[in-house]
Amino acid sequence: MAVSERAPGSDLAGIKTTARKDRGDYVISGQKLWITNGTQADWICLLANTSDGPAHRNKSLVCVPMKAKGVTVARKLDKLGMRASDTAQIFFEDVRVPQRNRIGGEGQGFIYQMQQFQEERLWAAASCLQALNNCIDWTIEWAQERKLFGASLADQQWVQFKLAEAKTE
């Protein structure tokens, strides 16, 4: 996904990349930043302004081959976390792609992308639940083994309250 740009970040309404119609093609110009796996991708799903209309209705998603003339992977960004997955800055200079590479209706890209973000963020939150449950379970096991004043730490009422609260939250 090539959505974010330097100035607006992930504020989709503020992106500047354009995809202007020219006969049966889109001519794409602009740049994207913080693109996951951007140095390895064969194709990229690009969010671009396809008209001069209102900011929430002028964007479309277009599939762009990364080997197309005018596509430049400028640099692989150094970052913290997820180092096995690269992040890139990519420039598009008069890149021609057929209009048939558009995903869905023209001007619907903002809506499609926001829906995708909702699903992605819900998955990210939900995927953390088991890891958090494991942490609580391991803490309970440890508290049952740890002795304090002749009894296990888990026998202390205040510890039970804290663990129960963590589990319910």
LINPEKA-V956815 format. One record per pair of residues at least 4 apart in sequence whose ideal C-beta (glycine too) atoms are under 8 Angstrom apart, sorted by sequence separation. I is the first residue (numbers start at 1). GAP is how many residues later the second one is. If there is no record, write none. Layout:
i:I gap:GAP
i:I gap:GAP
This chain:
i:4 gap:4
i:5 gap:4
i:8 gap:4
i:11 gap:4
i:21 gap:4
i:22 gap:4
i:37 gap:4
i:53 gap:4
i:54 gap:4
i:55 gap:4
i:64 gap:4
i:67 gap:4
i:79 gap:4
i:97 gap:4
i:102 gap:4
i:104 gap:4
i:108 gap:4
i:109 gap:4
i:110 gap:4
i:111 gap:4
i:112 gap:4
i:113 gap:4
i:114 gap:4
i:115 gap:4
i:116 gap:4
i:117 gap:4
i:118 gap:4
i:119 gap:4
i:120 gap:4
i:121 gap:4
i:122 gap:4
i:123 gap:4
i:124 gap:4
i:125 gap:4
i:127 gap:4
i:128 gap:4
i:129 gap:4
i:130 gap:4
i:131 gap:4
i:132 gap:4
i:133 gap:4
i:134 gap:4
i:135 gap:4
i:136 gap:4
i:137 gap:4
i:138 gap:4
i:139 gap:4
i:140 gap:4
i:141 gap:4
i:142 gap:4
i:147 gap:4
i:148 gap:4
i:151 gap:4
i:155 gap:4
i:156 gap:4
i:157 gap:4
i:158 gap:4
i:159 gap:4
i:160 gap:4
i:161 gap:4
i:162 gap:4
i:163 gap:4
i:164 gap:4
i:165 gap:4
i:4 gap:5
i:8 gap:5
i:21 gap:5
i:22 gap:5
i:53 gap:5
i:66 gap:5
i:104 gap:5
i:147 gap:5
i:148 gap:5
i:151 gap:5
i:154 gap:5
i:4 gap:6
i:8 gap:6
i:20 gap:6
i:21 gap:6
i:32 gap:6
i:35 gap:6
i:38 gap:6
i:52 gap:6
i:65 gap:6
i:103 gap:6
i:146 gap:6
i:147 gap:6
i:153 gap:6
i:154 gap:6
i:3 gap:7
i:7 gap:7
i:8 gap:7
i:19 gap:7
i:20 gap:7
i:51 gap:7
i:64 gap:7
i:66 gap:7
i:145 gap:7
i:146 gap:7
i:8 gap:8
i:19 gap:8
i:50 gap:8
i:79 gap:8
i:104 gap:8
i:144 gap:8
i:146 gap:8
i:148 gap:8
i:3 gap:9
i:5 gap:9
i:7 gap:9
i:19 gap:9
i:20 gap:9
i:35 gap:9
i:49 gap:9
i:50 gap:9
i:77 gap:9
i:103 gap:9
i:143 gap:9
i:144 gap:9
i:154 gap:9
i:5 gap:10
i:18 gap:10
i:49 gap:10
i:50 gap:10
i:76 gap:10
i:77 gap:10
i:143 gap:10
i:144 gap:10
i:5 gap:11
i:17 gap:11
i:18 gap:11
i:48 gap:11
i:76 gap:11
i:77 gap:11
i:142 gap:11
i:143 gap:11
i:3 gap:12
i:5 gap:12
i:17 gap:12
i:18 gap:12
i:32 gap:12
i:47 gap:12
i:48 gap:12
i:50 gap:12
i:76 gap:12
i:77 gap:12
i:17 gap:13
i:47 gap:13
i:75 gap:13
i:16 gap:14
i:17 gap:14
i:32 gap:14
i:47 gap:14
i:48 gap:14
i:74 gap:14
i:75 gap:14
i:140 gap:14
i:15 gap:15
i:17 gap:15
i:46 gap:15
i:73 gap:15
i:74 gap:15
i:45 gap:16
i:46 gap:16
i:73 gap:16
i:74 gap:16
i:143 gap:16
i:45 gap:17
i:46 gap:17
i:73 gap:17
i:74 gap:17
i:28 gap:18
i:30 gap:18
i:45 gap:18
i:46 gap:18
i:72 gap:18
i:44 gap:19
i:45 gap:19
i:71 gap:19
i:72 gap:19
i:28 gap:20
i:43 gap:20
i:44 gap:20
i:71 gap:20
i:72 gap:20
i:143 gap:20
i:43 gap:21
i:71 gap:21
i:72 gap:21
i:26 gap:22
i:43 gap:22
i:44 gap:22
i:70 gap:22
i:42 gap:23
i:43 gap:23
i:70 gap:23
i:140 gap:23
i:26 gap:24
i:42 gap:24
i:70 gap:24
i:71 gap:24
i:139 gap:24
i:5 gap:25
i:6 gap:25
i:41 gap:25
i:42 gap:25
i:70 gap:25
i:5 gap:26
i:69 gap:26
i:70 gap:26
i:5 gap:27
i:6 gap:27
i:19 gap:27
i:68 gap:27
i:69 gap:27
i:136 gap:27
i:139 gap:27
i:4 gap:28
i:5 gap:28
i:64 gap:28
i:68 gap:28
i:3 gap:29
i:4 gap:29
i:17 gap:29
i:19 gap:29
i:21 gap:29
i:68 gap:29
i:2 gap:30
i:4 gap:30
i:17 gap:30
i:18 gap:30
i:19 gap:30
i:20 gap:30
i:136 gap:30
i:4 gap:31
i:17 gap:31
i:18 gap:31
i:19 gap:31
i:64 gap:31
i:136 gap:31
i:15 gap:32
i:17 gap:32
i:18 gap:32
i:65 gap:32
i:2 gap:33
i:15 gap:33
i:16 gap:33
i:64 gap:33
i:1 gap:34
i:15 gap:34
i:28 gap:34
i:39 gap:34
i:63 gap:34
i:1 gap:35
i:12 gap:35
i:38 gap:35
i:62 gap:35
i:2 gap:36
i:26 gap:36
i:28 gap:36
i:39 gap:37
i:64 gap:37
i:38 gap:38
i:63 gap:38
i:62 gap:39
i:63 gap:39
i:62 gap:40
i:63 gap:40
i:14 gap:41
i:19 gap:41
i:61 gap:41
i:62 gap:41
i:2 gap:42
i:13 gap:42
i:28 gap:42
i:60 gap:42
i:61 gap:42
i:1 gap:43
i:2 gap:43
i:13 gap:43
i:19 gap:43
i:31 gap:43
i:34 gap:43
i:60 gap:43
i:61 gap:43
i:1 gap:44
i:2 gap:44
i:3 gap:44
i:15 gap:44
i:60 gap:44
i:2 gap:45
i:60 gap:45
i:1 gap:46
i:40 gap:46
i:44 gap:46
i:46 gap:46
i:60 gap:46
i:12 gap:47
i:39 gap:47
i:60 gap:47
i:37 gap:48
i:38 gap:48
i:59 gap:48
i:60 gap:48
i:61 gap:48
i:36 gap:49
i:37 gap:49
i:38 gap:49
i:39 gap:49
i:58 gap:49
i:59 gap:49
i:60 gap:49
i:36 gap:50
i:38 gap:50
i:57 gap:50
i:59 gap:50
i:36 gap:51
i:37 gap:51
i:38 gap:51
i:59 gap:51
i:61 gap:51
i:35 gap:52
i:38 gap:52
i:50 gap:52
i:58 gap:52
i:61 gap:52
i:34 gap:53
i:35 gap:53
i:57 gap:53
i:35 gap:54
i:53 gap:54
i:56 gap:54
i:59 gap:54
i:34 gap:55
i:35 gap:55
i:51 gap:55
i:55 gap:55
i:56 gap:55
i:33 gap:56
i:50 gap:56
i:51 gap:56
i:32 gap:57
i:33 gap:57
i:50 gap:57
i:31 gap:58
i:32 gap:58
i:45 gap:58
i:31 gap:59
i:50 gap:59
i:31 gap:60
i:32 gap:60
i:30 gap:61
i:31 gap:61
i:48 gap:61
i:2 gap:62
i:30 gap:62
i:47 gap:62
i:29 gap:63
i:47 gap:63
i:28 gap:64
i:29 gap:64
i:29 gap:65
i:28 gap:66
i:29 gap:66
i:47 gap:66
i:27 gap:67
i:28 gap:67
i:27 gap:68
i:28 gap:68
i:27 gap:69
i:28 gap:69
i:26 gap:70
i:25 gap:71
i:26 gap:71
i:25 gap:72
i:26 gap:72
i:25 gap:73
i:26 gap:73
i:22 gap:74
i:24 gap:74
i:25 gap:74
i:17 gap:75
i:24 gap:75
i:26 gap:75
i:24 gap:76
i:26 gap:76
i:19 gap:78
i:21 gap:78
i:2 gap:88
i:13 gap:97
i:12 gap:98
i:12 gap:101
i:12 gap:102
i:3 gap:110
i:1 gap:112
i:1 gap:115
